[in-house]
């Protein structure tokens, strides 16, 4: 199926639409550019125009002839459960965001086995799509959206590497195989990372290796989160953790080789007995006073006697 759900945002107003055959990298961008050209002449909102564009590129605001690219979804919140069910059944292939307020373009496949997540500045994605469409108009007498989409897909992925809008990571949840996701860090990188672990993050040095950093929830034991994976000689890691690349101490995307490595390493979830669960949540506090902190040292340690 090539069906998609689109989310359009402009001037703080969000609209949702369903598009038959719209699950590709070309439809949204081509129709968006057509709407922008019409908006320049009419001063109408771009997202209002795009809802009334037909497959042949016409703008028909007063007609509904069944030939429009996008069909508005009313009461999206009420229909969201149904839409999610359709996505899980494979009836909706992609979810696409065109956000004029944040200059953001997102393309996310509904398939759990695909990593075609694209997150780019909308202006850059539109510019690239327009250039590619103009090239195809010069070189080919006819072409379709799917053919153009295949070409845009690879170029979007290449362009995405120039912007820090997305990060390839491996997420490991308790009781589940590891999963590769493309994390949206376009608005706030730290907050996006915190959302993965459902709280404040801290490095897990016992799992980190050269070239990668592992982050978990720093309060996982206090909050009694589920034990996740065993660590030889230490308490199990509790709660969800994720693995990202390490570029001079900064978080970055994993390489394809790293993704495959950690998907394999954490493919099989660990199981824990009740006794192990209890032990996993035990916390100990170790005080290591500074030798220069006389007041603190005097409280924790016996006072020194004799000559100094």
SEMI-764541 format. One record per residue (C-alpha): residue in three letters; y negated, z negated, x; chain. Coordinates in pm, 1 decimal. Layout:
{atom ALA,{Y,Z,X},A}
...
end
This chain:
{atom UNK,{0.0,0.0,0.0},A}
{atom UNK,{-356.2,73.4,112.9},A}
{atom UNK,{-541.2,-159.5,-124.5},A}
{atom UNK,{-812.4,-395.2,1.6},A}
{atom UNK,{-1046.9,-670.0,-115.8},A}
{atom UNK,{-1404.8,-641.7,9.7},A}
{atom UNK,{-1663.6,-918.3,40.3},A}
{atom UNK,{-2025.8,-800.0,45.0},A}
{atom UNK,{-2315.5,-1038.7,121.8},A}
{atom UNK,{-2686.9,-954.6,111.5},A}
{atom UNK,{-2991.4,-1179.1,58.9},A}
{atom UNK,{-2767.1,-1480.8,0.8},A}
{atom UNK,{-2575.9,-1308.3,-280.8},A}
{atom UNK,{-2202.7,-1246.0,-236.7},A}
{atom UNK,{-2001.4,-995.1,-436.8},A}
{atom UNK,{-1631.8,-911.7,-422.2},A}
{atom UNK,{-1468.6,-579.5,-493.9},A}
{atom UNK,{-1124.3,-422.8,-500.5},A}
{atom UNK,{-1071.1,-83.8,-337.7},A}
{atom UNK,{-769.1,137.3,-390.5},A}
{atom UNK,{-683.6,312.6,-59.5},A}
{atom UNK,{-966.4,115.4,105.2},A}
{atom UNK,{-752.9,-75.5,355.7},A}
{atom UNK,{-866.1,108.0,667.5},A}
{atom UNK,{-1138.6,86.0,929.6},A}
{atom UNK,{-1335.2,386.0,798.6},A}
{atom UNK,{-1389.1,335.4,424.1},A}
{atom UNK,{-1611.6,27.8,445.2},A}
{atom UNK,{-1825.6,160.3,728.4},A}
{atom UNK,{-1871.0,513.9,589.5},A}
{atom UNK,{-1960.1,387.8,241.5},A}
{atom UNK,{-2189.4,122.8,389.1},A}
{atom UNK,{-2382.8,387.0,582.2},A}
{atom UNK,{-2407.8,606.8,269.8},A}
{atom UNK,{-2546.4,307.9,78.9},A}
{atom UNK,{-2800.0,236.6,356.3},A}
{atom UNK,{-2931.0,594.8,338.1},A}
{atom UNK,{-2970.0,570.5,-40.7},A}
{atom UNK,{-3136.2,227.6,-9.2},A}
{atom UNK,{-3405.2,374.8,217.5},A}
{atom UNK,{-3504.9,616.0,-62.5},A}
{atom UNK,{-3468.2,384.9,-362.0},A}
{atom UNK,{-3547.6,34.8,-225.5},A}
{atom UNK,{-3238.1,-91.6,-407.1},A}
{atom UNK,{-3007.0,-354.7,-249.9},A}
{atom UNK,{-2742.7,-198.5,-26.5},A}
{atom UNK,{-2460.6,-404.2,-179.5},A}
{atom UNK,{-2568.3,-301.0,-528.3},A}
{atom UNK,{-2562.9,65.9,-430.4},A}
{atom UNK,{-2225.8,48.4,-258.1},A}
{atom UNK,{-2061.3,-66.8,-582.5},A}
{atom UNK,{-2167.5,260.2,-749.2},A}
{atom UNK,{-2065.3,509.6,-480.2},A}
{atom UNK,{-1789.6,753.9,-571.9},A}
{atom UNK,{-1518.0,901.1,-353.2},A}
{atom UNK,{-1722.3,1219.6,-309.2},A}
{atom UNK,{-2023.2,1019.7,-186.6},A}
{atom UNK,{-2227.0,1041.0,-507.8},A}
{atom UNK,{-2434.4,749.9,-636.8},A}
{atom UNK,{-2369.4,696.5,-1008.7},A}
{atom UNK,{-2525.6,367.2,-1118.9},A}
{atom UNK,{-2506.4,439.0,-1493.5},A}
{atom UNK,{-2159.8,591.8,-1511.4},A}
{atom UNK,{-1809.1,456.2,-1474.1},A}
{atom UNK,{-1587.2,759.4,-1447.2},A}
{atom UNK,{-1299.9,582.8,-1270.4},A}
{atom UNK,{-1386.8,757.7,-946.5},A}
{atom UNK,{-1579.0,476.6,-776.3},A}
{atom UNK,{-1462.0,350.4,-437.8},A}
{atom UNK,{-1519.0,-17.1,-519.3},A}
{atom UNK,{-1439.8,-203.2,-839.3},A}
{atom UNK,{-1628.4,-530.3,-875.6},A}
{atom UNK,{-1419.2,-846.4,-913.8},A}
{atom UNK,{-1579.1,-1081.0,-1165.3},A}
{atom UNK,{-1512.8,-1456.7,-1145.3},A}
{atom UNK,{-1369.0,-1424.4,-794.6},A}
{atom UNK,{-1298.5,-1796.1,-769.3},A}
{atom UNK,{-1083.1,-1777.1,-1081.7},A}
{atom UNK,{-899.0,-1470.7,-956.4},A}
{atom UNK,{-860.4,-1584.2,-594.1},A}
{atom UNK,{-513.2,-1732.7,-653.6},A}
{atom UNK,{-394.6,-1406.4,-805.5},A}
{atom UNK,{-546.4,-1208.5,-519.1},A}
{atom UNK,{-372.3,-1431.4,-262.4},A}
{atom UNK,{-42.4,-1382.2,-445.7},A}
{atom UNK,{-90.6,-1005.0,-437.9},A}
{atom UNK,{-167.3,-1024.3,-63.9},A}
{atom UNK,{149.3,-1226.0,3.2},A}
{atom UNK,{351.7,-968.1,-190.7},A}
{atom UNK,{201.7,-685.5,13.2},A}
{atom UNK,{0.4,-539.3,-276.1},A}
{atom UNK,{-326.0,-603.4,-90.8},A}
{atom UNK,{-314.5,-497.1,270.8},A}
{atom UNK,{-654.4,-603.2,400.8},A}
{atom UNK,{-956.3,-825.4,344.4},A}
{atom UNK,{-1283.5,-683.8,468.9},A}
{atom UNK,{-1621.9,-854.5,505.6},A}
{atom UNK,{-1955.7,-672.4,523.8},A}
{atom UNK,{-2225.9,-937.4,566.2},A}
{atom UNK,{-2577.4,-801.1,602.1},A}
{atom UNK,{-2733.9,-1147.5,632.9},A}
{atom UNK,{-2527.2,-1243.0,938.0},A}
{atom UNK,{-2487.6,-886.7,1071.3},A}
{atom UNK,{-2111.8,-937.0,1056.8},A}
{atom UNK,{-1815.3,-705.7,1000.4},A}
{atom UNK,{-1465.0,-848.3,964.2},A}
{atom UNK,{-1138.3,-670.2,906.0},A}
{atom UNK,{-831.2,-885.3,849.4},A}
{atom UNK,{-487.3,-761.0,755.3},A}
{atom UNK,{-287.7,-963.1,505.4},A}
{atom UNK,{34.6,-900.6,695.1},A}
{atom UNK,{157.7,-1205.1,889.5},A}
{atom UNK,{306.7,-974.1,1151.0},A}
{atom UNK,{-12.2,-783.9,1232.5},A}
{atom UNK,{-297.1,-872.6,1465.6},A}
{atom UNK,{-546.8,-610.3,1346.3},A}
{atom UNK,{-820.8,-868.9,1305.0},A}
{atom UNK,{-1158.2,-720.9,1397.5},A}
{atom UNK,{-1480.6,-924.7,1415.7},A}
{atom UNK,{-1794.3,-737.8,1524.9},A}
{atom UNK,{-2169.4,-721.4,1468.4},A}
{atom UNK,{-2205.8,-506.7,1155.7},A}
{atom UNK,{-2481.0,-300.2,1316.1},A}
{atom UNK,{-2260.9,-213.8,1614.9},A}
{atom UNK,{-1958.1,-129.4,1399.8},A}
{atom UNK,{-2169.9,93.7,1174.0},A}
{atom UNK,{-2331.7,268.6,1471.2},A}
{atom UNK,{-1992.2,344.1,1625.2},A}
{atom UNK,{-1848.2,464.7,1293.4},A}
{atom UNK,{-2146.8,692.3,1233.5},A}
{atom UNK,{-2119.0,844.5,1580.9},A}
{atom UNK,{-1746.4,902.3,1534.1},A}
{atom UNK,{-1795.6,1057.1,1186.7},A}
{atom UNK,{-2061.4,1294.6,1320.0},A}
{atom UNK,{-1824.8,1403.1,1599.1},A}
{atom UNK,{-1547.6,1467.7,1350.5},A}
{atom UNK,{-1780.4,1667.4,1123.2},A}
{atom UNK,{-1866.5,1892.0,1417.7},A}
{atom UNK,{-1509.1,1930.4,1542.1},A}
{atom UNK,{-1305.3,1948.3,1220.6},A}
{atom UNK,{-1353.1,2142.5,899.4},A}
{atom UNK,{-1194.1,1857.2,704.9},A}
{atom UNK,{-1064.2,1507.7,774.8},A}
{atom UNK,{-967.5,1196.9,579.5},A}
{atom UNK,{-1050.1,827.9,607.3},A}
{atom UNK,{-708.9,725.5,739.9},A}
{atom UNK,{-729.5,971.3,1029.9},A}
{atom UNK,{-1076.9,847.0,1120.2},A}
{atom UNK,{-956.8,487.0,1081.6},A}
{atom UNK,{-688.6,529.9,1347.8},A}
{atom UNK,{-953.0,646.3,1593.2},A}
{atom UNK,{-1198.3,370.6,1498.3},A}
{atom UNK,{-934.7,99.9,1523.4},A}
{atom UNK,{-886.4,142.6,1898.0},A}
{atom UNK,{-1259.4,177.6,1960.8},A}
{atom UNK,{-1339.6,-129.2,1751.3},A}
{atom UNK,{-1091.2,-331.2,1954.8},A}
{atom UNK,{-1248.1,-207.2,2277.6},A}
{atom UNK,{-1597.0,-288.2,2145.2},A}
{atom UNK,{-1484.6,-633.6,2036.8},A}
{atom UNK,{-1418.5,-725.4,2400.7},A}
{atom UNK,{-1790.2,-681.5,2473.3},A}
{atom UNK,{-1884.2,-948.7,2219.8},A}
{atom UNK,{-1772.9,-1311.1,2200.0},A}
{atom UNK,{-1710.0,-1287.9,1827.5},A}
{atom UNK,{-1333.6,-1338.2,1835.9},A}
{atom UNK,{-1073.7,-1512.0,2049.3},A}
{atom UNK,{-698.9,-1443.4,2065.5},A}
{atom UNK,{-514.7,-1775.6,2064.3},A}
{atom UNK,{-166.2,-1911.4,1993.1},A}
{atom UNK,{-151.9,-2189.0,1733.2},A}
{atom UNK,{138.8,-2435.2,1723.6},A}
{atom UNK,{182.1,-2640.1,1405.9},A}
{atom UNK,{438.0,-2916.0,1345.6},A}
{atom UNK,{761.9,-2781.5,1205.4},A}
{atom UNK,{662.1,-2413.9,1241.2},A}
{atom UNK,{704.9,-2137.7,1499.9},A}
{atom UNK,{401.0,-2061.6,1713.8},A}
{atom UNK,{160.6,-1806.2,1566.2},A}
{atom UNK,{-86.5,-1564.5,1721.7},A}
{atom UNK,{-422.4,-1558.0,1543.2},A}
{atom UNK,{-760.4,-1402.3,1608.3},A}
{atom UNK,{-1007.5,-1689.8,1581.9},A}
{atom UNK,{-1351.3,-1611.3,1438.9},A}
{atom UNK,{-1603.4,-1769.0,1678.4},A}
{atom UNK,{-1897.2,-1553.7,1568.7},A}
{atom UNK,{-2098.5,-1841.9,1421.3},A}
{atom UNK,{-1992.3,-2158.4,1606.0},A}
{atom UNK,{-1718.9,-2154.6,1868.0},A}
{atom UNK,{-1671.4,-2531.4,1891.7},A}
{atom UNK,{-1654.8,-2578.9,1515.9},A}
{atom UNK,{-1402.4,-2296.6,1482.4},A}
{atom UNK,{-1182.8,-2463.1,1744.4},A}
{atom UNK,{-1217.0,-2801.1,1572.2},A}
{atom UNK,{-1112.1,-2648.0,1241.6},A}
{atom UNK,{-783.0,-2537.8,1395.5},A}
{atom UNK,{-683.2,-2895.7,1482.8},A}
{atom UNK,{-861.1,-3050.5,1183.4},A}
{atom UNK,{-1087.4,-3274.2,1389.8},A}
{atom UNK,{-1233.7,-3337.0,1734.5},A}
{atom UNK,{-1064.3,-3148.2,2017.0},A}
{atom UNK,{-942.6,-3264.9,2355.9},A}
{atom UNK,{-747.6,-3088.9,2632.0},A}
{atom UNK,{-375.6,-3161.9,2652.9},A}
{atom UNK,{-329.7,-3152.2,3029.6},A}
{atom UNK,{46.1,-3208.0,3015.1},A}
{atom UNK,{86.3,-2868.9,2846.0},A}
{atom UNK,{-196.7,-2679.4,3016.7},A}
{atom UNK,{-114.4,-2438.4,3299.7},A}
{atom UNK,{-315.8,-2219.0,3536.8},A}
{atom UNK,{-499.9,-1957.6,3331.7},A}
{atom UNK,{-469.7,-2136.7,2998.2},A}
{atom UNK,{-598.6,-2450.3,2826.5},A}
{atom UNK,{-421.1,-2636.9,2546.4},A}
{atom UNK,{-632.0,-2824.2,2293.0},A}
{atom UNK,{-524.8,-3076.5,2030.1},A}
{atom UNK,{-680.0,-3336.5,1803.9},A}
{atom UNK,{-804.5,-3631.1,2011.7},A}
{atom UNK,{-736.5,-3872.9,1724.1},A}
{atom UNK,{-394.5,-3733.9,1631.4},A}
{atom UNK,{-203.7,-4056.8,1703.8},A}
{atom UNK,{-460.4,-4282.8,1539.6},A}
{atom UNK,{-453.6,-4059.6,1230.2},A}
{atom UNK,{-70.8,-4056.0,1244.8},A}
{atom UNK,{-49.2,-3677.6,1239.2},A}
{atom UNK,{298.0,-3525.8,1238.2},A}
{atom UNK,{476.7,-3509.5,1576.9},A}
{atom UNK,{470.6,-3150.8,1690.7},A}
{atom UNK,{640.5,-3071.6,2022.6},A}
{atom UNK,{813.6,-3287.9,2284.8},A}
{atom UNK,{668.3,-3328.4,2633.1},A}
{atom UNK,{914.8,-3434.9,2907.2},A}
{atom UNK,{845.3,-3790.6,3024.2},A}
{atom UNK,{562.9,-3844.6,2774.2},A}
{atom UNK,{502.0,-3907.1,2406.6},A}
{atom UNK,{528.4,-3599.3,2184.6},A}
{atom UNK,{211.9,-3409.9,2103.4},A}
{atom UNK,{102.9,-3495.1,1749.4},A}
{atom UNK,{-80.1,-3264.1,1512.9},A}
{atom UNK,{-160.5,-2896.5,1550.4},A}
{atom UNK,{-256.8,-2768.5,1894.8},A}
{atom UNK,{-362.1,-2427.8,2022.1},A}
{atom UNK,{-352.7,-2235.5,2346.7},A}
{atom UNK,{-642.1,-2024.4,2473.4},A}
{atom UNK,{-733.5,-1853.4,2796.2},A}
{atom UNK,{-923.5,-2031.3,3073.2},A}
{atom UNK,{-1204.8,-1839.0,3241.5},A}
{atom UNK,{-1366.2,-2066.3,3499.1},A}
{atom UNK,{-1341.5,-2362.1,3263.8},A}
{atom UNK,{-1456.6,-2169.9,2957.4},A}
{atom UNK,{-1229.4,-2081.2,2665.2},A}
{atom UNK,{-1145.4,-1714.3,2624.2},A}
{atom UNK,{-885.1,-1487.1,2470.2},A}
{atom UNK,{-527.6,-1492.3,2588.5},A}
{atom UNK,{-390.7,-1174.5,2739.2},A}
{atom UNK,{-110.8,-992.5,2558.3},A}
{atom UNK,{133.0,-1117.9,2822.9},A}
{atom UNK,{18.9,-1478.3,2769.8},A}
{atom UNK,{42.3,-1443.6,2392.3},A}
{atom UNK,{401.5,-1323.6,2413.5},A}
{atom UNK,{487.7,-1597.4,2663.3},A}
{atom UNK,{368.6,-1886.3,2445.8},A}
{atom UNK,{495.3,-1736.7,2122.1},A}
{atom UNK,{837.9,-1739.3,2282.8},A}
{atom UNK,{796.9,-2082.4,2444.5},A}
{atom UNK,{702.8,-2253.3,2116.2},A}
{atom UNK,{906.6,-2033.3,1882.6},A}
{atom UNK,{1151.4,-2308.2,1779.8},A}
{atom UNK,{991.8,-2623.4,1632.3},A}
{atom UNK,{1112.4,-2967.1,1744.1},A}
{atom UNK,{1265.3,-3209.5,1494.6},A}
{atom UNK,{1204.0,-3583.6,1509.9},A}
{atom UNK,{1391.6,-3888.0,1381.4},A}
{atom UNK,{1209.1,-4169.6,1202.4},A}
{atom UNK,{1227.3,-4381.4,1517.5},A}
{atom UNK,{1073.7,-4097.0,1719.4},A}
{atom UNK,{799.6,-4053.4,1461.8},A}
{atom UNK,{709.8,-4420.3,1486.2},A}
{atom UNK,{710.2,-4414.0,1865.9},A}
{atom UNK,{497.2,-4097.7,1867.6},A}
{atom UNK,{213.2,-4285.3,1696.8},A}
{atom UNK,{207.5,-4582.6,1933.4},A}
{atom UNK,{-121.9,-4612.1,2117.1},A}
{atom UNK,{-195.2,-4799.3,2436.9},A}
{atom UNK,{-530.8,-4865.1,2599.5},A}
{atom UNK,{-546.5,-4887.0,2975.2},A}
{atom UNK,{-857.7,-5043.2,3130.9},A}
{atom UNK,{-950.4,-4915.7,3474.8},A}
{atom UNK,{-1268.5,-5104.0,3569.6},A}
{atom UNK,{-1490.3,-4973.9,3842.7},A}
{atom UNK,{-1487.8,-5182.4,4159.5},A}
{atom UNK,{-1868.3,-5176.3,4144.2},A}
{atom UNK,{-1883.4,-5319.0,3793.4},A}
{atom UNK,{-1871.8,-5690.7,3882.3},A}
{atom UNK,{-1934.3,-5817.1,3531.6},A}
{atom UNK,{-1655.8,-5607.0,3378.8},A}
{atom UNK,{-1420.4,-5672.6,3670.2},A}
{atom UNK,{-1477.1,-6045.3,3642.0},A}
{atom UNK,{-1361.1,-6035.0,3279.9},A}
{atom UNK,{-1054.5,-5824.9,3331.1},A}
{atom UNK,{-947.9,-5925.2,3679.7},A}
{atom UNK,{-923.3,-6263.0,3854.4},A}
{atom UNK,{-1236.4,-6343.1,4054.3},A}
{atom UNK,{-1201.8,-6284.5,4425.6},A}
{atom UNK,{-1159.1,-6597.0,4641.9},A}
{atom UNK,{-1208.8,-6659.3,5009.7},A}
{atom UNK,{-1397.4,-6441.3,5248.7},A}
{atom UNK,{-1518.7,-6105.0,5154.5},A}
end
